[in-house]
Every structure is written in C-alpha cells, then in structure tokens.
Amino acid sequence: MLNIESVTKKYHNGREEVLAVDNVSLLCNEGDYLAIVGHSGAGKSTLLHIMGGLDLPTRGKVLFKGTDVYRLRDSNLSLWRSQTVGFVFQFYHLIEELNVLENVAIASFLRGERKSSLKRAQELLEYLGIAKRKNFFPSQLSGGERQKVAFARALINDPQVLLCDEPTGNLDKDSQNVVVGLLEQLNTEQRKTVIIVTHNLELAQKAKRIVNIKEGQIGS
C-alpha cells in the first residue's frame, strides 16, 4: 500500500549538513499497524512527514498503491494528502477560536461541504465519546479530550492511512490508555492503516509491527 524506497532527507544548518533520514526503505501493507520507535533526533518524525506527503525527500520515492506521490503536481499532492492521509500530532494543533465541532469539520469546510461536514463531525465525536463537548473551545478541554478531537479531525475525510506523531507525548497515564485503546479500535474496527512514531514502548508494543530507527536508519 505505502512503499518507501531508498528515501534520504538532508537539511542544511548554516554550513553544516544534517542527514535526518538515511536511505530508508519500508513497506506498509493495507490494514497494518506499525510503530516506529527511536530516541529524540533519530529521524522518526521526519520519516513520518515524508510518508505523509508533508516533506519532500532529498532522494528516493514514496509510492502509494504504485503512484510516486512526490511526482504529483502540488495541487494533486495536496488533494492526495487531504483524501488519503489523516495526521495526529503531539501538540494537537487545534484552532483556539473554533469550537470542537468546527475544529473537526474544518478540513471538509475547505472543500465546500459544510452541511455534510458538520454531520460527519458529529458522528465522529459520538464514536469517540466526546459529543457532549462539541460546543466547547480547546482551552476548556483536558489533554485527553483535545487528543480525541485531533483524532476526529484526522478522520473527517475518511483517510486510508492514519499517521500519528507522538500521540501520547503530552498526556497523563489515563489519557494515554485511552489513546492506546483508540488506535487499536481504529485499526481493527475501521480497518485504518495506522503508523505511529513514539517513545512510548507500551503504545508501540500494541502495534502489529515495530521498527527501530537510529541515526536516520532502520535497524532491527
């Protein structure tokens, strides 16, 4: 489904060249639940962003069902990303001026589907058990509630792939347990392909497959 072929990513910090991802190849099958683990600075978040069409690799290919996504025109890449991939980030990235329902629906608002977007957002909030907070603003929510809203927003366009960057990084133990269960639920009940990067070994061990990344390279 998602095939990473010999991907390398280099950055320049002044005169210094930083090799963030070093010749990585990785195959993710449909319905997979993959955890990428490694220490801070190992390159796992960079790799996740490349997989999701957010960060152009220096070399290599990202193939989705045989299509090299970085050979698409910018407009088509943006469309692919919005229709195929759902992102969940460590720091939620919710819009403080919008309420919960609007935060979830906004990605579909941009496609001109306001009425159906609000209906879909309501359904997702009910599915995630947070519908009673739909008129609240992010500042009125707990960390666990904010992360549930972030998951609902990631699911609004019914993506095939869910990419999660440290989804439990800012949560207390109880909220971490909620996210652990939620990821399993999305993978088994909704058949989402789930790929996470995490320091949380308890979360990683719930995945079907774990890969380690060190100094930008996949190891055993």
C-alpha positions in Angstrom: 0.0 0.0 0.0 2.6 2.5 1.1 6.1 1.8 -0.1 9.1 3.9 1.0 12.0 3.2 -1.4 15.6 4.3 -0.5 14.5 7.6 1.0 17.1 10.1 2.2 16.5 13.5 3.7 19.2 16.1 4.2 18.9 19.5 5.8 21.4 22.4 6.0 22.0 24.2 9.2 24.2 27.0 8.1 27.3 25.3 6.6 26.5 22.0 8.4 24.7 19.2 6.5 22.3 17.2 8.7 21.4 13.7 7.5 17.9 13.2 9.1 16.9 10.1 7.1 19.5 7.8 5.5 18.5 5.5 2.7 15.4 4.1 4.4 13.1 1.5 2.7 9.9 0.4 4.4 6.8 -1.4 3.2 3.4 -0.8 4.9 0.6 -3.1 3.9 -3.1 -2.2 3.9 -4.5 -2.7 7.5 -1.0 -2.6 9.0 -0.4 -1.2 12.5 3.2 -0.1 12.5 5.2 1.6 15.3 8.4 3.4 14.5 10.5 3.9 17.7 13.8 5.7 18.3 15.3 8.3 20.5 14.8 12.1 20.0 16.6 13.2 16.9 16.7 9.7 15.3 14.7 10.9 12.3 11.4 9.2 13.0 9.2 12.3 12.8 11.0 13.4 9.6 10.3 10.0 8.1 6.6 10.1 9.1 6.2 13.6 7.5 7.8 12.2 4.3 5.5 9.3 4.3 2.5 11.6 4.5 3.5 14.0 1.7 4.5 16.8 4.0 8.2 16.9 3.5 9.9 16.3 0.1 12.8 13.8 0.4 16.2 14.6 -1.0 16.3 11.3 -2.7 14.1 8.2 -3.0 10.4 7.5 -3.6 7.2 7.4 -1.7 4.8 5.1 -3.5 1.1 4.8 -2.6 -0.5 1.9 -4.5 2.2 2.3 -7.1 2.0 6.1 -7.6 5.0 8.2 -6.6 3.3 10.9 -4.6 6.2 13.4 -4.9 5.9 13.3 -8.7 2.4 14.7 -8.5 1.7 18.3 -9.2 1.4 20.4 -6.0 -2.4 20.7 -6.2 -2.7 16.9 -6.8 -0.3 16.2 -3.9 -2.4 18.4 -1.6 -5.6 16.6 -2.8 -4.0 13.2 -2.2 -2.9 14.2 1.2 -6.3 15.5 2.3 -8.2 12.5 0.9 -5.8 9.7 1.8 -3.9 10.6 5.0 -5.0 11.7 8.4 -2.5 13.3 10.7 -2.5 13.3 14.5 0.2 15.4 16.2 1.7 15.6 19.7 0.6 19.2 20.2 -2.9 18.8 18.8 -2.8 21.9 16.5 -6.4 22.8 17.3 -7.7 26.3 16.4 -8.5 28.1 19.7 -11.1 30.4 18.1 -13.2 27.4 16.9 -15.3 25.1 19.0 -14.8 21.3 19.0 -17.4 20.6 16.2 -15.8 23.3 13.9 -12.3 22.1 14.6 -13.2 18.6 13.5 -15.2 19.7 10.4 -12.8 22.4 9.1 -10.9 20.2 6.7 -14.1 19.4 4.9 -15.3 23.0 5.1 -12.4 23.9 2.8 -13.9 21.5 0.2 -17.2 23.4 0.3 -19.1 20.6 2.1 -20.3 22.5 5.2 -23.6 20.7 6.0 -22.3 17.2 5.4 -19.1 18.0 7.2 -20.9 19.0 10.4 -22.9 15.8 10.2 -19.8 13.7 9.8 -18.0 15.6 12.6 -21.0 15.0 14.9 -20.8 11.3 14.1 -17.1 11.1 14.8 -17.5 12.9 18.1 -20.1 10.4 19.1 -18.0 7.5 18.0 -15.1 8.8 20.1 -17.3 9.6 23.1 -16.8 13.3 23.2 -20.0 14.6 21.6 -21.1 16.4 24.8 -18.1 18.7 24.3 -18.9 19.8 20.8 -19.6 23.4 21.7 -16.6 23.7 24.0 -13.4 25.5 22.9 -10.0 23.8 23.1 -9.0 25.8 26.2 -11.9 24.2 28.0 -10.8 20.6 27.3 -8.4 18.3 29.1 -5.4 16.9 27.2 -7.1 13.6 26.5 -10.2 15.4 25.2 -8.1 17.6 22.9 -6.4 14.5 21.5 -9.7 12.9 20.8 -10.7 16.0 18.9 -7.5 15.8 17.0 -8.3 12.1 16.1 -11.8 13.1 15.0 -10.3 15.8 12.8 -7.8 13.4 11.3 -10.7 11.0 10.4 -13.1 13.6 8.9 -12.2 12.8 5.3 -12.2 9.0 5.9 -8.5 8.6 5.2 -7.0 5.2 4.4 -3.8 5.9 6.4 -3.6 7.4 9.9 -0.2 8.9 10.8 0.4 9.7 14.4 3.4 11.7 15.7 3.9 11.0 19.5 0.1 10.8 20.1 0.6 10.2 23.8 3.5 12.6 24.3 1.6 15.2 26.3 -0.9 13.0 28.1 -1.3 11.7 31.6 -1.4 7.9 32.2 -5.2 7.6 32.0 -5.4 9.6 28.7 -2.5 7.6 27.3 -4.5 4.4 27.9 -7.5 6.0 26.1 -5.3 6.7 23.0 -3.8 3.2 23.1 -7.3 1.7 23.0 -8.4 4.1 20.4 -5.6 3.3 18.0 -6.4 -0.4 18.3 -10.1 0.3 17.7 -9.4 2.3 14.6 -7.2 -0.4 13.2 -9.4 -3.3 13.9 -12.9 -1.8 13.6 -12.4 0.7 10.9 -9.5 -1.1 9.1 -7.4 2.0 9.1 -3.7 1.6 8.3 -2.0 3.1 11.4 1.6 4.3 11.5 2.9 5.9 14.7 6.2 7.3 15.9 6.6 7.2 19.6 8.8 7.0 22.7 6.1 5.1 24.5 7.1 1.5 24.5 3.7 0.4 25.9 2.0 2.1 23.0 4.5 0.6 20.5 4.0 -2.9 21.8 0.3 -2.7 20.9 1.3 -2.4 17.2 1.4 -5.4 14.9 4.9 -4.5 13.9 7.7 -2.4 15.4 10.7 -0.9 13.6 13.6 0.9 15.2 15.3 4.0 13.7 18.7 5.1 14.8 20.6 8.0 13.3 18.2 8.1 10.4 18.5 4.4 9.5 16.1 1.5 10.1 17.6 -1.2 12.3 16.4 -4.5 13.9 
